[in-house]
Amino acid sequence: MTKTSFSIGGVQFPNRVLVASGTFGYGDECSSLVDVNKLGAIITKSLSMNPREGNPPTRIVETPSGMLNSIGLANIGVERFITEKLPFLETIQCPVIVNIAASTVDEYCAVLDVLEEHSRFDGYEINVSCPNVKEGGLSFGTDRVMTAEITRRLRPRTKRPLIMKLTPNVAFISEFARAVEAEGADAISAVNTLIGMAVDVQKRKPVLSTVTGGLSGPAIKPVALAKVYEASRAVKIPVIGIGGIRTATDAIEFLMVGATAVQVGTMNFVDPSAGVTIAEGIQAFCEEHGIPDTGDLVGSLDARVDSSVLTSWL
């Protein structure tokens, strides 16, 4: 039987399919719909220090082959997470990664410090696509120096895996990947949502209350694949691929271009068991082709081009 497990930062994952932050709640919401222990890991909805109501409606809209969201990082806050959600997470076997979002570098540190006092989770994913309130609301994730600074400040605060979730809304994601690797990140998640918008032509108004939002779903898959391909060739740490994954074939594409693992996001809204189905599909593909380890798929793409071609077309 094909080996499916792998490790990041000393944590063992049973397979290479994780569920993405913001698409699976805190795990307990979907537990009656899918056997969460068959997932590679649960990545929780983002946590900030205090509860956030998020943006006013309309904050989700379906688009061709995708979805725009402007949720505004609505969440229950770290203290309620500890009292209300951790008890459930203590009952499951699959790894749990807590996603952290913040408005200042100090808040990132404060949330992690509170969580460090508790043991039932396995690592952190840091959402740097957040508005930096001290710099006029610009995203941390589009500033390489600030992205590196967040990593540098968080690294000595924990021995658990630190995964930095990078935005695709930059010219060269490889520069950001190298920056967080240099500051001690254990892995990279790529990519977060692309900036997009929708217009109501009858009202001549934007559909989202915030005008623009984050585009996810199958529409972004070609962009995500290219970003993962670029990032995985720039660093030695694992890259976790995200963006428009619906099927095992989609996931295998990400593995072949260099992703060590993948996250299933928007598809969870269609089918909460998609992650399990995709993980089983990857294993079936490997067994059909006589591949002994799903890790043998990672970086196996035969691009037949010099690496310099990656940027030359620009």
C-alpha atoms as a printed R data frame, in Angstrom:
    type eleno elety resid chain resno       x      y       z
1   ATOM     1    CA   MET     A     1   0.000  0.000   0.000
2   ATOM     2    CA   THR     A     2   1.208  3.487  -0.850
3   ATOM     3    CA   LYS     A     3   2.698  5.484   2.027
4   ATOM     4    CA   THR     A     4   0.684  8.678   2.552
5   ATOM     5    CA   SER     A     5   2.169 10.248   5.691
6   ATOM     6    CA   PHE     A     6   4.755 13.026   5.872
7   ATOM     7    CA   SER     A     7   6.080 15.482   8.457
8   ATOM     8    CA   ILE     A     8   6.627 19.202   8.903
9   ATOM     9    CA   GLY     A     9   8.616 20.532  11.836
10  ATOM    10    CA   GLY     A    10   8.461 17.208  13.640
11  ATOM    11    CA   VAL     A    11   4.672 16.849  13.331
12  ATOM    12    CA   GLN     A    12   3.451 13.760  11.509
13  ATOM    13    CA   PHE     A    13   0.544 14.193   9.085
14  ATOM    14    CA   PRO     A    14  -1.364 11.058   8.015
15  ATOM    15    CA   ASN     A    15  -1.872 12.287   4.447
16  ATOM    16    CA   ARG     A    16  -1.172 15.321   2.265
17  ATOM    17    CA   VAL     A    17  -4.660 16.866   2.189
18  ATOM    18    CA   LEU     A    18  -5.465 19.536   4.786
19  ATOM    19    CA   VAL     A    19  -8.585 21.688   5.040
20  ATOM    20    CA   ALA     A    20  -8.001 25.408   4.612
21  ATOM    21    CA   SER     A    21  -8.622 28.053   7.229
22  ATOM    22    CA   GLY     A    22 -11.998 29.741   7.029
23  ATOM    23    CA   THR     A    23 -13.664 26.897   5.128
24  ATOM    24    CA   PHE     A    24 -14.063 24.263   7.849
25  ATOM    25    CA   GLY     A    25 -14.886 26.308  10.940
26  ATOM    26    CA   TYR     A    26 -13.004 25.169  14.006
27  ATOM    27    CA   GLY     A    27 -13.495 21.491  13.171
28  ATOM    28    CA   ASP     A    28 -16.500 20.714  15.329
29  ATOM    29    CA   GLU     A    29 -18.975 22.287  12.892
30  ATOM    30    CA   CYS     A    30 -18.252 19.647  10.232
31  ATOM    31    CA   SER     A    31 -17.624 16.637  12.459
32  ATOM    32    CA   SER     A    32 -21.124 15.232  11.879
33  ATOM    33    CA   LEU     A    33 -20.635 15.428   8.101
34  ATOM    34    CA   VAL     A    34 -17.192 13.899   7.666
35  ATOM    35    CA   ASP     A    35 -14.737 11.718   9.588
36  ATOM    36    CA   VAL     A    36 -12.192 14.410  10.413
37  ATOM    37    CA   ASN     A    37  -9.656 11.789  11.450
38  ATOM    38    CA   LYS     A    38  -9.256 10.871   7.779
39  ATOM    39    CA   LEU     A    39  -7.968 14.353   6.970
40  ATOM    40    CA   GLY     A    40  -4.301 15.262   6.837
41  ATOM    41    CA   ALA     A    41  -5.029 18.099   9.263
42  ATOM    42    CA   ILE     A    42  -7.599 20.683  10.220
43  ATOM    43    CA   ILE     A    43  -6.531 24.303   9.913
44  ATOM    44    CA   THR     A    44  -8.854 26.368  12.056
45  ATOM    45    CA   LYS     A    45 -10.675 29.535  11.177
46  ATOM    46    CA   SER     A    46  -8.483 32.573  11.861
47  ATOM    47    CA   LEU     A    47  -8.144 33.745  15.457
48  ATOM    48    CA   SER     A    48  -7.490 37.266  16.661
49  ATOM    49    CA   MET     A    49  -6.994 38.391  20.244
50  ATOM    50    CA   ASN     A    50 -10.564 39.654  20.652
51  ATOM    51    CA   PRO     A    51 -13.767 38.516  18.914
52  ATOM    52    CA   ARG     A    52 -14.482 40.182  15.577
53  ATOM    53    CA   GLU     A    53 -17.884 40.586  13.962
54  ATOM    54    CA   GLY     A    54 -16.352 41.080  10.545
55  ATOM    55    CA   ASN     A    55 -17.631 43.171   7.682
56  ATOM    56    CA   PRO     A    56 -21.302 43.998   7.083
57  ATOM    57    CA   PRO     A    57 -23.245 42.164   4.354
58  ATOM    58    CA   THR     A    58 -23.000 41.592   1.487
59  ATOM    59    CA   ARG     A    59 -19.732 39.815   2.183
60  ATOM    60    CA   ILE     A    60 -19.924 36.645   0.055
61  ATOM    61    CA   VAL     A    61 -20.822 36.442  -3.623
62  ATOM    62    CA   GLU     A    62 -20.559 33.605  -6.117
63  ATOM    63    CA   THR     A    63 -18.641 34.357  -9.307
64  ATOM    64    CA   PRO     A    64 -17.955 32.289 -12.440
65  ATOM    65    CA   SER     A    65 -15.838 29.349 -11.250
66  ATOM    66    CA   GLY     A    66 -15.217 30.983  -7.896
67  ATOM    67    CA   MET     A    67 -16.321 32.906  -4.865
68  ATOM    68    CA   LEU     A    68 -15.569 36.385  -3.580
69  ATOM    69    CA   ASN     A    69 -15.518 36.916   0.146
70  ATOM    70    CA   SER     A    70 -15.000 39.882   2.401
71  ATOM    71    CA   ILE     A    71 -15.733 38.267   5.739
72  ATOM    72    CA   GLY     A    72 -13.388 40.608   7.567
73  ATOM    73    CA   LEU     A    73 -11.742 37.911   9.707
74  ATOM    74    CA   ALA     A    74 -14.889 37.374  11.788
75  ATOM    75    CA   ASN     A    75 -13.998 35.027  14.642
76  ATOM    76    CA   ILE     A    76 -14.726 34.185  18.280
77  ATOM    77    CA   GLY     A    77 -11.380 35.368  19.672
78  ATOM    78    CA   VAL     A    78  -8.647 33.341  21.267
79  ATOM    79    CA   GLU     A    79 -10.161 33.005  24.765
80  ATOM    80    CA   ARG     A    80 -13.478 31.617  23.515
81  ATOM    81    CA   PHE     A    81 -11.566 29.307  21.189
82  ATOM    82    CA   ILE     A    82  -9.749 27.865  24.181
83  ATOM    83    CA   THR     A    83 -12.889 27.355  26.263
84  ATOM    84    CA   GLU     A    84 -15.370 26.411  23.521
85  ATOM    85    CA   LYS     A    85 -13.395 24.726  20.742
86  ATOM    86    CA   LEU     A    86 -10.300 23.114  22.233
87  ATOM    87    CA   PRO     A    87 -12.351 20.533  24.187
88  ATOM    88    CA   PHE     A    88 -13.617 19.071  20.908
89  ATOM    89    CA   LEU     A    89 -10.179 19.185  19.316
90  ATOM    90    CA   GLU     A    90  -8.860 17.137  22.235
91  ATOM    91    CA   THR     A    91 -11.134 14.266  21.146
92  ATOM    92    CA   ILE     A    92  -9.846 13.889  17.580
93  ATOM    93    CA   GLN     A    93  -6.716 12.236  16.239
94  ATOM    94    CA   CYS     A    94  -5.772 14.254  13.160
95  ATOM    95    CA   PRO     A    95  -3.331 17.138  13.531
96  ATOM    96    CA   VAL     A    96  -4.721 20.607  14.256
97  ATOM    97    CA   ILE     A    97  -3.088 23.798  13.004
98  ATOM    98    CA   VAL     A    98  -4.340 27.078  14.474
99  ATOM    99    CA   ASN     A    99  -4.531 30.003  12.070
100 ATOM   100    CA   ILE     A   100  -3.701 33.425  13.544
101 ATOM   101    CA   ALA     A   101  -4.752 36.785  12.115
102 ATOM   102    CA   ALA     A   102  -3.982 40.200  13.572
103 ATOM   103    CA   SER     A   103  -3.925 43.944  12.994
104 ATOM   104    CA   THR     A   104  -0.470 44.576  14.457
105 ATOM   105    CA   VAL     A   105   2.712 42.585  14.878
106 ATOM   106    CA   ASP     A   106   2.247 42.775  18.636
107 ATOM   107    CA   GLU     A   107  -1.196 41.193  18.320
108 ATOM   108    CA   TYR     A   108   0.206 38.255  16.373
109 ATOM   109    CA   CYS     A   109   2.662 37.723  19.221
110 ATOM   110    CA   ALA     A   110   0.022 38.124  21.922
111 ATOM   111    CA   VAL     A   111  -2.342 35.571  20.373
112 ATOM   112    CA   LEU     A   112   0.444 33.039  19.953
113 ATOM   113    CA   ASP     A   113   1.594 33.583  23.545
114 ATOM   114    CA   VAL     A   114  -1.910 32.801  24.857
115 ATOM   115    CA   LEU     A   115  -2.174 29.680  22.722
116 ATOM   116    CA   GLU     A   116   1.264 28.442  23.774
117 ATOM   117    CA   GLU     A   117  -0.140 27.711  27.238
118 ATOM   118    CA   HIS     A   118  -2.275 24.910  25.761
119 ATOM   119    CA   SER     A   119  -1.196 21.628  24.277
120 ATOM   120    CA   ARG     A   120  -3.973 20.230  22.049
121 ATOM   121    CA   PHE     A   121  -2.890 21.486  18.702
122 ATOM   122    CA   ASP     A   122   0.165 20.927  16.610
123 ATOM   123    CA   GLY     A   123   1.268 24.161  15.013
124 ATOM   124    CA   TYR     A   124   0.427 27.598  13.677
125 ATOM   125    CA   GLU     A   125  -0.461 29.036  10.297
126 ATOM   126    CA   ILE     A   126   0.038 32.788  10.186
127 ATOM   127    CA   ASN     A   127  -2.296 34.763   7.942
128 ATOM   128    CA   VAL     A   128  -0.251 37.754   6.839
129 ATOM   129    CA   SER     A   129  -2.929 38.955   4.408
130 ATOM   130    CA   CYS     A   130  -4.319 41.175   7.165
131 ATOM   131    CA   PRO     A   131  -4.631 44.980   7.275
132 ATOM   132    CA   ASN     A   132  -1.749 46.592   9.164
133 ATOM   133    CA   VAL     A   133  -3.595 49.259  11.142
134 ATOM   134    CA   LYS     A   134  -0.366 51.052  12.033
135 ATOM   135    CA   GLU     A   135   0.444 51.510   8.342
136 ATOM   136    CA   GLY     A   136  -2.883 52.770   7.019
137 ATOM   137    CA   GLY     A   137  -4.517 49.383   6.493
138 ATOM   138    CA   LEU     A   138  -2.121 48.005   3.893
139 ATOM   139    CA   SER     A   139  -1.768 44.236   3.955
140 ATOM   140    CA   PHE     A   140   1.208 42.889   5.909
141 ATOM   141    CA   GLY     A   141   1.546 40.235   3.235
142 ATOM   142    CA   THR     A   142   2.388 42.669   0.438
143 ATOM   143    CA   ASP     A   143   5.335 44.070   2.393
144 ATOM   144    CA   ARG     A   144   8.273 41.679   2.358
145 ATOM   145    CA   VAL     A   145  10.012 43.393   5.271
146 ATOM   146    CA   MET     A   146   6.912 43.226   7.468
147 ATOM   147    CA   THR     A   147   6.229 39.600   6.512
148 ATOM   148    CA   ALA     A   148   9.770 38.744   7.551
149 ATOM   149    CA   GLU     A   149   9.397 40.773  10.749
150 ATOM   150    CA   ILE     A   150   6.285 38.851  11.797
151 ATOM   151    CA   THR     A   151   8.127 35.573  11.234
152 ATOM   152    CA   ARG     A   152  11.178 36.805  13.148
153 ATOM   153    CA   ARG     A   153   9.069 37.909  16.127
154 ATOM   154    CA   LEU     A   154   7.038 34.692  16.289
155 ATOM   155    CA   ARG     A   155   9.794 32.146  15.741
156 ATOM   156    CA   PRO     A   156  11.421 32.254  19.213
157 ATOM   157    CA   ARG     A   157   8.003 32.145  20.904
158 ATOM   158    CA   THR     A   158   7.218 28.549  19.919
159 ATOM   159    CA   LYS     A   159   8.813 25.224  19.091
160 ATOM   160    CA   ARG     A   160   5.726 24.135  17.166
161 ATOM   161    CA   PRO     A   161   5.702 24.315  13.365
162 ATOM   162    CA   LEU     A   162   5.288 27.854  12.065
163 ATOM   163    CA   ILE     A   163   3.625 28.031   8.649
164 ATOM   164    CA   MET     A   164   3.456 31.409   6.922
165 ATOM   165    CA   LYS     A   165   0.463 31.842   4.601
166 ATOM   166    CA   LEU     A   166   1.508 34.054   1.708
167 ATOM   167    CA   THR     A   167  -0.582 36.268  -0.536
168 ATOM   168    CA   PRO     A   168  -0.485 35.908  -4.332
169 ATOM   169    CA   ASN     A   169  -1.021 39.648  -4.721
170 ATOM   170    CA   VAL     A   170   2.685 40.362  -5.224
171 ATOM   171    CA   ALA     A   171   4.955 40.314  -8.267
172 ATOM   172    CA   PHE     A   172   7.337 37.603  -7.039
173 ATOM   173    CA   ILE     A   173   6.163 35.320  -4.262
174 ATOM   174    CA   SER     A   174   9.627 33.736  -4.233
175 ATOM   175    CA   GLU     A   175  11.040 36.864  -2.569
176 ATOM   176    CA   PHE     A   176   8.547 36.504   0.289
177 ATOM   177    CA   ALA     A   177   9.153 32.773   0.530
178 ATOM   178    CA   ARG     A   178  12.890 33.313   0.922
179 ATOM   179    CA   ALA     A   179  12.294 36.046   3.495
180 ATOM   180    CA   VAL     A   180  10.216 33.874   5.827
181 ATOM   181    CA   GLU     A   181  12.512 30.890   5.353
182 ATOM   182    CA   ALA     A   182  15.441 33.042   6.430
183 ATOM   183    CA   GLU     A   183  13.580 33.995   9.613
184 ATOM   184    CA   GLY     A   184  12.873 30.413  10.610
185 ATOM   185    CA   ALA     A   185   9.500 29.471   9.129
186 ATOM   186    CA   ASP     A   186   8.972 25.700   8.942
187 ATOM   187    CA   ALA     A   187   6.726 25.867   5.884
188 ATOM   188    CA   ILE     A   188   4.787 28.158   3.563
189 ATOM   189    CA   SER     A   189   1.115 28.063   2.561
190 ATOM   190    CA   ALA     A   190   0.504 29.408  -0.926
191 ATOM   191    CA   VAL     A   191  -1.711 30.980  -1.918
192 ATOM   192    CA   ASN     A   192  -4.251 33.075  -0.100
193 ATOM   193    CA   THR     A   193  -7.059 34.684  -2.113
194 ATOM   194    CA   LEU     A   194  -6.573 37.027  -5.067
195 ATOM   195    CA   ILE     A   195  -8.048 40.520  -4.978
196 ATOM   196    CA   GLY     A   196 -11.289 40.707  -6.962
197 ATOM   197    CA   MET     A   197 -14.629 42.456  -7.205
198 ATOM   198    CA   ALA     A   198 -18.137 42.095  -8.598
199 ATOM   199    CA   VAL     A   199 -20.552 44.759  -9.860
200 ATOM   200    CA   ASP     A   200 -24.349 44.962  -9.783
201 ATOM   201    CA   VAL     A   201 -25.025 46.666 -13.118
202 ATOM   202    CA   GLN     A   202 -28.671 47.388 -12.275
203 ATOM   203    CA   LYS     A   203 -27.721 49.345  -9.167
204 ATOM   204    CA   ARG     A   204 -24.363 50.507 -10.545
205 ATOM   205    CA   LYS     A   205 -22.829 49.464  -7.250
206 ATOM   206    CA   PRO     A   206 -20.241 46.947  -6.098
207 ATOM   207    CA   VAL     A   207 -21.816 43.751  -4.811
208 ATOM   208    CA   LEU     A   208 -19.547 43.479  -1.779
209 ATOM   209    CA   SER     A   209 -19.974 46.046   0.982
210 ATOM   210    CA   THR     A   210 -16.205 46.547   0.963
211 ATOM   211    CA   VAL     A   211 -16.053 46.934  -2.860
212 ATOM   212    CA   THR     A   212 -13.267 44.374  -3.269
213 ATOM   213    CA   GLY     A   213 -12.697 41.009  -1.643
214 ATOM   214    CA   GLY     A   214 -10.775 37.775  -1.897
215 ATOM   215    CA   LEU     A   215 -11.333 35.509  -4.900
216 ATOM   216    CA   SER     A   216 -11.053 31.768  -4.337
217 ATOM   217    CA   GLY     A   217 -12.179 28.608  -6.089
218 ATOM   218    CA   PRO     A   218 -11.329 26.974  -9.440
219 ATOM   219    CA   ALA     A   219 -10.878 30.363 -11.127
220 ATOM   220    CA   ILE     A   220  -7.595 30.957  -9.297
221 ATOM   221    CA   LYS     A   221  -6.045 27.520  -9.769
222 ATOM   222    CA   PRO     A   222  -3.736 28.426 -12.706
223 ATOM   223    CA   VAL     A   223  -2.389 31.414 -10.764
224 ATOM   224    CA   ALA     A   224  -1.955 29.329  -7.610
225 ATOM   225    CA   LEU     A   225  -0.104 26.590  -9.487
226 ATOM   226    CA   ALA     A   226   2.325 29.116 -10.940
227 ATOM   227    CA   LYS     A   227   2.946 30.698  -7.535
228 ATOM   228    CA   VAL     A   228   3.546 27.319  -5.887
229 ATOM   229    CA   TYR     A   229   5.885 26.341  -8.714
230 ATOM   230    CA   GLU     A   230   7.834 29.564  -8.195
231 ATOM   231    CA   ALA     A   231   7.929 29.387  -4.394
232 ATOM   232    CA   SER     A   232   8.891 25.721  -4.194
233 ATOM   233    CA   ARG     A   233  11.938 26.357  -6.345
234 ATOM   234    CA   ALA     A   234  13.034 29.289  -4.237
235 ATOM   235    CA   VAL     A   235  13.137 27.596  -0.813
236 ATOM   236    CA   LYS     A   236  14.027 24.318   0.835
237 ATOM   237    CA   ILE     A   237  11.169 24.328   3.348
238 ATOM   238    CA   PRO     A   238   7.840 22.693   2.394
239 ATOM   239    CA   VAL     A   239   5.260 24.611   0.404
240 ATOM   240    CA   ILE     A   240   1.596 23.769   0.986
241 ATOM   241    CA   GLY     A   241  -0.416 24.438  -2.169
242 ATOM   242    CA   ILE     A   242  -3.827 26.123  -2.087
243 ATOM   243    CA   GLY     A   243  -6.152 27.401  -4.781
244 ATOM   244    CA   GLY     A   244  -9.110 25.888  -6.628
245 ATOM   245    CA   ILE     A   245  -8.557 22.246  -5.682
246 ATOM   246    CA   ARG     A   246 -11.718 20.209  -6.339
247 ATOM   247    CA   THR     A   247 -10.419 16.761  -7.245
248 ATOM   248    CA   ALA     A   248  -7.525 14.414  -6.649
249 ATOM   249    CA   THR     A   249  -6.189 15.360 -10.092
250 ATOM   250    CA   ASP     A   250  -6.103 19.025  -9.075
251 ATOM   251    CA   ALA     A   251  -4.208 18.113  -5.907
252 ATOM   252    CA   ILE     A   252  -1.734 15.947  -7.820
253 ATOM   253    CA   GLU     A   253  -0.973 18.883 -10.111
254 ATOM   254    CA   PHE     A   254   0.043 20.921  -7.068
255 ATOM   255    CA   LEU     A   255   2.204 18.104  -5.740
256 ATOM   256    CA   MET     A   256   3.903 17.689  -9.097
257 ATOM   257    CA   VAL     A   257   4.785 21.395  -9.368
258 ATOM   258    CA   GLY     A   258   6.443 21.235  -5.934
259 ATOM   259    CA   ALA     A   259   3.859 21.338  -3.147
260 ATOM   260    CA   THR     A   260   4.585 19.001  -0.251
261 ATOM   261    CA   ALA     A   261   0.890 19.009   0.665
262 ATOM   262    CA   VAL     A   262  -2.313 20.798  -0.316
263 ATOM   263    CA   GLN     A   263  -5.236 22.530   1.319
264 ATOM   264    CA   VAL     A   264  -8.823 22.190   0.175
265 ATOM   265    CA   GLY     A   265 -10.789 25.394   0.715
266 ATOM   266    CA   THR     A   266 -13.808 26.611  -1.249
267 ATOM   267    CA   MET     A   267 -14.734 23.042  -2.210
268 ATOM   268    CA   ASN     A   268 -15.560 22.387   1.456
269 ATOM   269    CA   PHE     A   269 -18.625 24.618   1.055
270 ATOM   270    CA   VAL     A   270 -19.840 22.323  -1.730
271 ATOM   271    CA   ASP     A   271 -18.876 19.047  -0.057
272 ATOM   272    CA   PRO     A   272 -17.382 18.968   3.469
273 ATOM   273    CA   SER     A   273 -16.018 15.480   2.785
274 ATOM   274    CA   ALA     A   274 -14.047 16.656  -0.264
275 ATOM   275    CA   GLY     A   275 -10.716 16.569   1.590
276 ATOM   276    CA   VAL     A   276 -11.126 12.902   2.484
277 ATOM   277    CA   THR     A   277 -12.228 12.005  -1.047
278 ATOM   278    CA   ILE     A   278  -9.237 13.830  -2.531
279 ATOM   279    CA   ALA     A   279  -6.795 12.150  -0.143
280 ATOM   280    CA   GLU     A   280  -8.179  8.749  -1.103
281 ATOM   281    CA   GLY     A   281  -7.954  9.705  -4.768
282 ATOM   282    CA   ILE     A   282  -4.271 10.615  -4.477
283 ATOM   283    CA   GLN     A   283  -3.536  7.277  -2.843
284 ATOM   284    CA   ALA     A   284  -5.512  5.417  -5.518
285 ATOM   285    CA   PHE     A   285  -3.576  7.244  -8.271
286 ATOM   286    CA   CYS     A   286  -0.262  6.246  -6.707
287 ATOM   287    CA   GLU     A   287  -1.290  2.615  -6.312
288 ATOM   288    CA   GLU     A   288  -2.561  2.493  -9.892
289 ATOM   289    CA   HIS     A   289   0.788  3.785 -11.145
290 ATOM   290    CA   GLY     A   290   2.962  1.745  -8.783
291 ATOM   291    CA   ILE     A   291   4.142  4.768  -6.796
292 ATOM   292    CA   PRO     A   292   5.173  3.599  -3.294
293 ATOM   293    CA   ASP     A   293   4.986  6.985  -1.544
294 ATOM   294    CA   THR     A   294   2.791 10.015  -2.260
295 ATOM   295    CA   GLY     A   295   5.940 12.027  -1.576
296 ATOM   296    CA   ASP     A   296   7.335 10.710  -4.856
297 ATOM   297    CA   LEU     A   297   4.849 12.974  -6.626
298 ATOM   298    CA   VAL     A   298   6.292 16.096  -5.021
299 ATOM   299    CA   GLY     A   299   8.282 18.135  -7.519
300 ATOM   300    CA   SER     A   300   8.054 15.413 -10.164
301 ATOM   301    CA   LEU     A   301   6.959 17.775 -12.941
302 ATOM   302    CA   ASP     A   302   9.049 17.473 -16.090
303 ATOM   303    CA   ALA     A   303   9.005 21.125 -17.163
304 ATOM   304    CA   ARG     A   304  12.042 20.769 -19.473
305 ATOM   305    CA   VAL     A   305  12.905 24.435 -19.148
306 ATOM   306    CA   ASP     A   306  15.704 26.370 -17.489
307 ATOM   307    CA   SER     A   307  14.595 27.920 -14.183
308 ATOM   308    CA   SER     A   308  15.360 31.387 -15.586
309 ATOM   309    CA   VAL     A   309  12.384 31.000 -17.927
310 ATOM   310    CA   LEU     A   310  10.086 31.351 -14.937
311 ATOM   311    CA   THR     A   311  10.598 35.120 -14.845
312 ATOM   312    CA   SER     A   312  11.876 35.876 -18.331
313 ATOM   313    CA   TRP     A   313   8.404 36.196 -19.838
314 ATOM   314    CA   LEU     A   314   7.726 39.156 -17.573
